[in-house]
Amino acid sequence: MVAAAVILPEKFRHRKLKDSKQLLPELRQEIYDELVSRDDIIWSIGVVDSFEIDQINILRATHKAMRFALEGLCGPPDHVLIDGLPVSPFPLPQTAIIDGDCISLSIAAASVIAKVTRDRLMREFCARFPSIVSASTKVTAPNFTSSNFMNTGLVRSIADLSSRWRNRFSRSN
């Protein structure tokens, strides 16, 4: 599970930015590159690996990834916009917005950063373990639950990849 926290400049505008699921992969990558290269955009990601998802469930893992992403920022924001339903308990004031990635540029930017990061993580996993996952297979999170891999000897490797990615991607001013 990958979540992102993004703080955009006050008058930020973008003609192509929208829900990451509505963008072609090439355009999503282009927008990602633009977002993460700008000095005036503060961002961080949070990653929860499949083993923890299996232990606490996908919803709690999503909320935990959100908290990790917020912790990676240079300081806590005054208020958080959340895509979807309210998160309780949550450490900061929040506004939950159903389909928020279609309404808020901040949520859309977080959606793009999280999706591209997740896709990179999955490609890295596929490259590292080609005998288990074909690179031509579309990799989705449900395919990577720990029960699929408990007998393969990859438990430590998957956890290592997740923690490395959790710590590798953020920029806080």
C-alpha positions, 0 to 999 in steps of 0.5 A, spaced: 500 500 500 502 506 497 499 513 500 502 520 498 502 527 502 502 533 497 502 540 499 502 544 493 503 552 492 497 556 494 496 558 486 498 552 483 494 550 477 495 544 472 492 543 465 493 535 465 493 533 472 487 529 474 485 522 478 491 518 476 487 512 474 484 517 468 491 518 466 495 514 461 501 511 464 506 516 460 502 522 462 502 520 469 509 519 469 510 526 466 506 529 471 509 525 476 516 527 474 514 535 474 511 534 481 517 531 484 522 536 481 519 542 483 522 545 489 515 549 491 511 542 492 512 538 498 511 531 498 512 524 501 510 517 501 508 512 506 508 504 504 505 499 508 507 492 505 503 486 504 505 482 510 502 488 514 496 488 510 495 481 511 495 482 519 491 489 519 487 489 513 487 493 507 483 499 510 487 500 516 494 499 512 491 505 507 490 509 513 497 507 516 500 509 509 497 515 510 500 517 517 507 515 514 506 519 508 504 525 513 510 523 518 515 524 512 513 532 511 517 537 514 512 539 519 504 537 520 500 541 515 494 545 519 489 541 515 488 534 511 484 533 505 483 525 504 480 522 498 474 518 500 471 517 507 473 520 514 479 516 517 478 515 525 482 516 529 487 521 525 492 525 528 490 532 524 484 535 522 481 533 516 476 533 510 474 527 507 472 528 499 469 522 496 472 522 489 477 527 491 482 526 486 477 528 481 475 535 485 482 537 489 489 538 485 492 536 492 489 529 492 490 528 485 497 530 485 498 525 491 494 520 487 499 521 481 505 520 486 502 514 490 501 510 483 507 512 480 511 510 486 507 503 487 508 502 479 515 503 480 516 498 486 512 493 483 516 493 477 522 493 481 519 487 485 518 483 478 525 485 476 528 482 482 524 476 482 523 474 475 521 467 476 515 468 480 512 474 476 512 475 469 514 482 467 508 482 462 503 480 467 499 486 470 501 486 477 496 488 482 496 489 490 491 483 491 496 478 487 502 480 492 499 478 499 504 475 503 500 468 503 502 468 496 509 468 498 510 465 505 513 458 502 518 462 497 523 465 501 522 472 499 519 474 506 525 478 508 526 481 501 519 483 500 519 487 507 526 490 505 524 493 498 518 496 502 522 499 507 527 501 502 522 505 498 518 508 504 524 511 506 527 513 499 521 517 496 520 524 499 522 531 499 520 536 505 523 543 505 
